[in-house]
């Protein structure tokens, strides 16, 4: 199911903890918060606010802290 990025709440280089909100997406008129699955550092954000994406798209890449 395709979706649209409503908002990003982090930026590259930012340290995040497990459960922290990374972005909000909308699909089928339902908004969902995407949360970090682990502690780490935001390496790259692959989509911009307002941009559409497919269901299997990579949205954010995290790297382990200290790497």
Z-matrix of the N, CA and C atoms (Angstrom, degrees):
N
C 1 1.447
C 2 1.530 1 108.49
N 3 1.306 2 118.78 1 120.82
C 4 1.465 3 120.30 2 178.73
C 5 1.527 4 111.42 3 -67.95
N 6 1.317 5 115.05 4 157.04
C 7 1.454 6 120.94 5 179.07
C 8 1.513 7 110.71 6 -143.49
N 9 1.335 8 115.08 7 179.06
C 10 1.460 9 122.50 8 179.47
C 11 1.521 10 107.98 9 -132.12
N 12 1.320 11 116.58 10 138.65
C 13 1.464 12 121.20 11 175.92
C 14 1.526 13 108.04 12 -77.94
N 15 1.325 14 116.37 13 119.81
C 16 1.462 15 121.96 14 179.73
C 17 1.525 16 110.26 15 -86.31
N 18 1.340 17 116.46 16 -44.21
C 19 1.469 18 120.76 17 -178.26
C 20 1.517 19 110.02 18 -158.26
N 21 1.327 20 116.10 19 147.05
C 22 1.461 21 121.32 20 170.35
C 23 1.522 22 107.25 21 -110.36
N 24 1.319 23 116.47 22 140.63
C 25 1.463 24 120.25 23 -176.47
C 26 1.521 25 112.66 24 -115.35
N 27 1.339 26 116.38 25 4.56
C 28 1.463 27 121.42 26 178.90
C 29 1.522 28 109.11 27 -132.99
N 30 1.318 29 115.86 28 169.92
C 31 1.464 30 120.71 29 177.35
C 32 1.528 31 108.85 30 -138.17
N 33 1.335 32 117.54 31 158.35
C 34 1.461 33 120.66 32 179.54
C 35 1.531 34 111.30 33 -55.32
N 36 1.327 35 115.30 34 138.25
C 37 1.455 36 121.29 35 -179.37
C 38 1.513 37 113.92 36 91.61
N 39 1.320 38 116.15 37 -11.28
C 40 1.462 39 120.45 38 -177.99
C 41 1.522 40 110.82 39 -78.08
N 42 1.318 41 116.27 40 137.89
C 43 1.459 42 122.38 41 175.64
C 44 1.527 43 108.55 42 -81.24
N 45 1.336 44 116.67 43 134.32
C 46 1.462 45 121.47 44 179.54
C 47 1.524 46 109.31 45 -129.04
N 48 1.311 47 115.51 46 156.26
C 49 1.460 48 120.67 47 176.00
C 50 1.524 49 109.28 48 -114.38
N 51 1.305 50 116.06 49 159.66
C 52 1.461 51 121.22 50 -179.77
C 53 1.525 52 110.03 51 -55.15
N 54 1.318 53 116.63 52 132.08
C 55 1.457 54 122.11 53 179.25
C 56 1.517 55 114.64 54 91.22
N 57 1.321 56 117.65 55 -9.99
C 58 1.464 57 121.36 56 -179.87
C 59 1.530 58 110.37 57 -70.27
N 60 1.337 59 117.19 58 139.63
C 61 1.462 60 121.75 59 179.20
C 62 1.524 61 110.26 60 -67.77
N 63 1.334 62 116.07 61 130.10
C 64 1.460 63 122.04 62 177.90
C 65 1.525 64 111.35 63 -102.62
N 66 1.330 65 116.13 64 -40.82
C 67 1.463 66 120.70 65 179.72
C 68 1.513 67 109.68 66 -164.21
N 69 1.327 68 115.32 67 166.03
C 70 1.451 69 121.95 68 174.12
C 71 1.517 70 107.47 69 -116.34
N 72 1.330 71 115.83 70 133.71
C 73 1.456 72 121.14 71 178.49
C 74 1.526 73 109.22 72 -121.55
N 75 1.328 74 115.33 73 162.32
C 76 1.458 75 120.72 74 175.98
C 77 1.517 76 108.81 75 -130.46
N 78 1.330 77 115.31 76 132.90
C 79 1.457 78 122.07 77 176.61
C 80 1.523 79 107.38 78 -144.88
N 81 1.304 80 116.82 79 129.87
C 82 1.466 81 122.44 80 -178.77
C 83 1.533 82 111.19 81 54.35
N 84 1.329 83 116.91 82 40.53
C 85 1.466 84 124.94 83 178.50
C 86 1.531 85 113.81 84 66.32
N 87 1.334 86 117.04 85 13.17
C 88 1.456 87 122.07 86 177.40
C 89 1.522 88 108.94 87 -110.44
N 90 1.335 89 116.94 88 124.91
C 91 1.461 90 120.48 89 178.47
C 92 1.528 91 109.81 90 -92.04
N 93 1.330 92 115.38 91 137.90
C 94 1.459 93 122.34 92 -177.73
C 95 1.520 94 109.62 93 -134.13
N 96 1.321 95 116.70 94 136.26
C 97 1.461 96 121.67 95 175.81
C 98 1.526 97 108.08 96 -87.53
N 99 1.331 98 116.69 97 128.51
C 100 1.458 99 122.45 98 174.80
C 101 1.525 100 106.77 99 -93.54
N 102 1.330 101 116.05 100 122.96
C 103 1.465 102 121.47 101 -176.19
C 104 1.526 103 111.27 102 -111.53
N 105 1.305 104 115.21 103 153.57
C 106 1.463 105 120.72 104 179.13
C 107 1.527 106 110.16 105 -68.17
N 108 1.329 107 117.40 106 131.64
C 109 1.459 108 120.00 107 178.52
C 110 1.535 109 113.03 108 -80.13
N 111 1.336 110 116.52 109 -9.55
C 112 1.471 111 120.64 110 -174.43
C 113 1.516 112 110.14 111 -158.61
N 114 1.323 113 115.91 112 166.89
C 115 1.457 114 121.09 113 170.02
C 116 1.522 115 107.54 114 -70.93
N 117 1.319 116 117.07 115 146.44
C 118 1.460 117 119.65 116 177.72
C 119 1.511 118 112.05 117 170.84
N 120 1.315 119 114.91 118 -164.25
C 121 1.461 120 122.58 119 179.32
C 122 1.518 121 107.68 120 -124.73
N 123 1.331 122 116.04 121 135.79
C 124 1.462 123 120.24 122 178.31
C 125 1.522 124 107.71 123 -68.43
N 126 1.316 125 115.89 124 114.78
C 127 1.459 126 121.86 125 -179.96
C 128 1.527 127 110.14 126 -85.65
N 129 1.335 128 115.97 127 -45.75
C 130 1.467 129 119.62 128 -176.72
C 131 1.524 130 110.20 129 -157.09
N 132 1.325 131 115.81 130 141.86
C 133 1.462 132 122.07 131 171.46
C 134 1.521 133 105.90 132 -106.94
N 135 1.326 134 116.64 133 120.30
C 136 1.463 135 121.82 134 -171.69
C 137 1.525 136 114.00 135 -88.61
N 138 1.326 137 118.40 136 -10.88
C 139 1.464 138 122.31 137 -177.88
C 140 1.525 139 109.65 138 -131.73
N 141 1.323 140 115.62 139 155.72
C 142 1.463 141 121.69 140 179.60
C 143 1.520 142 109.54 141 -108.91
N 144 1.330 143 116.49 142 159.16
C 145 1.458 144 120.69 143 175.68
C 146 1.522 145 109.24 144 -57.10
N 147 1.328 146 115.94 145 134.90
C 148 1.459 147 121.75 146 -179.45
C 149 1.517 148 113.81 147 87.83
N 150 1.328 149 117.48 148 -9.47
C 151 1.461 150 121.93 149 -177.64
C 152 1.530 151 110.84 150 -83.81
N 153 1.326 152 116.23 151 140.08
C 154 1.465 153 122.25 152 175.72
C 155 1.523 154 109.73 153 -84.08
N 156 1.332 155 115.71 154 153.71
C 157 1.459 156 120.95 155 177.33
C 158 1.524 157 108.80 156 -147.01
N 159 1.321 158 115.96 157 158.28
C 160 1.464 159 122.14 158 177.19
C 161 1.528 160 109.74 159 -88.01
N 162 1.314 161 116.88 160 164.59
C 163 1.468 162 121.66 161 -173.77
C 164 1.526 163 113.96 162 -60.54
N 165 1.317 164 118.57 163 -25.96
C 166 1.468 165 120.81 164 -177.74
C 167 1.531 166 113.10 165 -104.49
N 168 1.319 167 116.98 166 15.35
C 169 1.468 168 121.21 167 -177.37
C 170 1.531 169 111.48 168 -72.51
N 171 1.327 170 115.50 169 145.50
C 172 1.461 171 121.30 170 173.23
C 173 1.526 172 106.85 171 -83.58
N 174 1.326 173 117.13 172 122.07
C 175 1.458 174 121.36 173 -175.31
C 176 1.526 175 112.12 174 -97.20
N 177 1.330 176 116.98 175 -44.97
C 178 1.468 177 122.41 176 -177.06
C 179 1.527 178 108.28 177 -139.41
N 180 1.332 179 116.38 178 139.98
C 181 1.462 180 121.24 179 173.82
C 182 1.523 181 108.17 180 -110.69
N 183 1.332 182 116.01 181 129.12
C 184 1.459 183 121.94 182 177.01
C 185 1.521 184 109.15 183 -110.42
N 186 1.319 185 116.06 184 147.66
C 187 1.463 186 120.51 185 171.64
C 188 1.522 187 107.27 186 -118.78
N 189 1.314 188 115.39 187 158.33
C 190 1.457 189 119.81 188 179.42
C 191 1.518 190 109.71 189 -70.00
N 192 1.327 191 116.14 190 144.98
C 193 1.462 192 119.97 191 177.25
C 194 1.521 193 109.44 192 -65.08
N 195 1.310 194 116.13 193 142.01
C 196 1.448 195 121.18 194 178.61
C 197 1.515 196 114.49 195 86.33
N 198 1.321 197 117.46 196 3.94
C 199 1.472 198 120.87 197 179.01
C 200 1.491 199 110.32 198 -101.40
